[in-house]
Amino acid sequence: MNFDKIKESYPKAWELLSDWVHPRGKSFTYYPGIGWRSPMGDRDLYEFFDAQGIYASVSPKLKSGGKLREFTWYIDMAGSHFASMALNEFHLSRAAAESAVFEKAFEILENKLK
Protein backbone atom coordinates (compact mmCIF):
# COMPACT_ATOMS: atom_id res chain seq x y z
CA MET A 1 0.00 0.00 0.00
CA ASN A 2 1.44 3.35 -1.04
CA PHE A 3 0.57 5.53 1.96
CA ASP A 4 2.42 8.52 0.45
CA LYS A 5 -0.04 8.50 -2.45
CA ILE A 6 -3.01 7.97 -0.12
CA LYS A 7 -2.00 10.88 2.12
CA GLU A 8 -1.52 13.19 -0.87
CA SER A 9 -4.56 12.10 -2.89
CA TYR A 10 -7.10 11.55 -0.10
CA PRO A 11 -6.21 13.90 2.80
CA LYS A 12 -9.57 13.71 4.61
CA ALA A 13 -9.64 9.91 4.41
CA TRP A 14 -5.98 9.83 5.59
CA GLU A 15 -6.87 11.99 8.60
CA LEU A 16 -9.79 9.70 9.48
CA LEU A 17 -7.54 6.64 9.15
CA SER A 18 -4.88 8.27 11.33
CA ASP A 19 -7.49 9.05 14.00
CA TRP A 20 -8.74 5.45 13.80
CA VAL A 21 -5.23 3.98 14.08
CA HIS A 22 -4.00 5.90 17.16
CA PRO A 23 -6.41 4.47 19.78
CA ARG A 24 -5.19 1.01 18.79
CA GLY A 25 -1.68 1.90 19.94
CA LYS A 26 -0.37 2.18 16.39
CA SER A 27 0.79 5.10 14.33
CA PHE A 28 2.32 6.04 11.02
CA THR A 29 6.01 6.82 10.79
CA TYR A 30 7.74 8.76 8.03
CA TYR A 31 11.12 7.44 6.91
CA PRO A 32 13.19 9.77 4.68
CA GLY A 33 13.72 8.14 1.29
CA ILE A 34 11.17 5.42 2.06
CA GLY A 35 7.95 7.29 2.84
CA TRP A 36 5.07 6.66 5.21
CA ARG A 37 4.93 3.24 6.88
CA SER A 38 2.48 1.73 9.30
CA PRO A 39 2.59 -1.35 11.52
CA MET A 40 -0.96 -2.06 10.34
CA GLY A 41 -1.70 -5.06 8.23
CA ASP A 42 -4.34 -5.50 5.57
CA ARG A 43 -6.76 -6.94 8.15
CA ASP A 44 -6.72 -3.56 9.90
CA LEU A 45 -7.62 -1.79 6.65
CA TYR A 46 -10.56 -4.15 6.11
CA GLU A 47 -11.78 -3.31 9.63
CA PHE A 48 -11.26 0.42 9.10
CA PHE A 49 -13.33 0.44 5.91
CA ASP A 50 -15.99 -1.83 7.48
CA ALA A 51 -16.39 0.84 10.19
CA GLN A 52 -16.96 3.41 7.42
CA GLY A 53 -19.63 1.30 5.68
CA ILE A 54 -17.32 0.45 2.77
CA TYR A 55 -16.96 -3.32 2.51
CA ALA A 56 -13.97 -4.38 0.42
CA SER A 57 -13.32 -7.92 -0.74
CA VAL A 58 -10.91 -9.74 -3.01
CA SER A 59 -11.86 -12.96 -4.77
CA PRO A 60 -9.91 -15.48 -6.79
CA LYS A 61 -11.06 -16.25 -10.31
CA LEU A 62 -10.46 -19.87 -11.19
CA LYS A 63 -9.97 -21.62 -14.51
CA SER A 64 -11.91 -24.78 -15.20
CA GLY A 65 -10.30 -27.51 -13.17
CA GLY A 66 -9.89 -25.20 -10.18
CA LYS A 67 -6.53 -23.64 -11.10
CA LEU A 68 -6.04 -20.02 -10.12
CA ARG A 69 -6.30 -17.55 -12.97
CA GLU A 70 -6.18 -14.19 -11.17
CA PHE A 71 -7.77 -12.07 -8.43
CA THR A 72 -10.42 -9.36 -8.73
CA TRP A 73 -12.04 -7.05 -6.19
CA TYR A 74 -15.46 -5.82 -5.14
CA ILE A 75 -16.78 -3.06 -2.90
CA ASP A 76 -20.20 -3.00 -1.26
CA MET A 77 -21.40 0.17 0.43
CA ALA A 78 -23.97 0.55 3.19
CA GLY A 79 -26.53 3.30 2.81
CA SER A 80 -30.18 3.82 2.08
CA HIS A 81 -29.72 1.39 -0.79
CA PHE A 82 -26.94 -1.18 -0.66
CA ALA A 83 -24.70 -0.41 -3.63
CA SER A 84 -22.09 -2.69 -5.16
CA MET A 85 -19.09 -1.89 -7.28
CA ALA A 86 -16.70 -4.18 -9.08
CA LEU A 87 -13.87 -3.11 -11.28
CA ASN A 88 -13.35 -5.24 -14.31
CA GLU A 89 -9.68 -5.42 -13.41
CA PHE A 90 -7.67 -8.52 -12.69
CA HIS A 91 -4.44 -8.97 -10.73
CA LEU A 92 -1.96 -11.81 -10.61
CA SER A 93 -1.69 -11.71 -6.82
CA ARG A 94 -4.03 -11.15 -3.88
CA ALA A 95 -1.71 -8.39 -2.60
CA ALA A 96 -2.00 -6.45 -5.87
CA ALA A 97 -5.80 -6.77 -5.86
CA GLU A 98 -5.95 -5.67 -2.22
CA SER A 99 -3.83 -2.62 -2.97
CA ALA A 100 -6.22 -1.69 -5.80
CA VAL A 101 -9.39 -2.22 -3.74
CA PHE A 102 -8.03 -0.20 -0.80
CA GLU A 103 -7.05 2.67 -3.06
CA LYS A 104 -10.58 2.70 -4.53
CA ALA A 105 -12.02 2.54 -1.00
CA PHE A 106 -9.93 5.59 -0.01
CA GLU A 107 -11.27 7.43 -3.06
CA ILE A 108 -14.86 6.57 -2.11
CA LEU A 109 -14.29 7.62 1.51
CA GLU A 110 -12.69 10.91 0.46
CA ASN A 111 -15.77 11.69 -1.67
CA LYS A 112 -18.08 10.81 1.24
CA LEU A 113 -16.15 13.21 3.52
CA LYS A 114 -16.43 16.22 1.16
N, C-alpha and C positions, 0 to 999 in steps of 0.2 A: 504494500500500500504506500503510495507516494503522498505522505502527509504534507510535504512542502506545497504540492499542487493543491491539495484539499484546503489548506489554510489560505492560500492565495485566491483560489477560485470560489470558495464557499465560506466566507468569513463568519457569517452568523451561525452556520451549522458547526463550524470549527469551535466557536465559542461555547455553544451548547454541549458539544462533545467534551470539551475541556472541563466544563462545570460538572458534567456527568462522571468524568473519570476521577476527579479529585477526592470525592467522598469514599472512593474505593481504595484509597491509599496509593494511587498510581498517579503519574503525571507524565507529561511530555518533556523531553530534553532535547535541546538543540546542540548538535555537534558540528563545529565548523568543518566545511568540506564534505560533510555527510548529510546534514539536514536534520529534520525533526524525526525523532524516534520515540516510540512508546513501548512500555512493557506489556501492553495489551496484546491479546491474541485475537484471531478472527471471531472466536466465540463471544468475546466482549462486544465486538461491533454488531453481531447479530442481536445481542441483548439490547444494546443502545438503540438500534433502529426499531426493534420490537416496541420499546418504550415510547417511541415517537409515532407508532401506528404505521410503520413502513416495514413490511415483512419480506425480507430478502431470502431467496433460496437458490441453490445451484443443483442442477440435476445432470446425471450422466445420460448421454444418448448412446444407445447400444446398436451395434450391427446385428443382423440376423445371426443366430448362434451365440448371442450374449457377449460378444467381444466389444470392448469399449471403442467408441468412435470419437467422441469429444464430449465437452461439457457445455451447457447453456445455462442461462439464469432467468429468473422470474422475480417480479416484485408484486406483492398484493398490498393494497392500502386500505386502512380502515377509514370510514367516514359515513356520511349519510347513505351512500351506496358503495358497496365494496368494489373497488376497481382493481383490475389486474393489468400488468404490463409485462411483456416479454420482448426481449430484443432478439431479432433473428440473427444472432451472432454466436459463433461457436468458438470454443477455446480448447487447446490440446491438454490443458491441465486444470484441475479444480482451483488451484491458486490463482491462475490467470482469470478464470471466470468469476471468482470471488472478488478480485480486485476491480473488475468491471462492474459487478453488481453494486459494490459498495460506493464506487464513484457515482453511479447513477442515483443511488439512495441519497448521497450527499447533495446532489443537484436538486432532487425532489424536496428534500428538507429545506434547503436554502430558499427555494421558491415558496414553501409554506410559511417561512419566517418573515418574508417581505411584507 
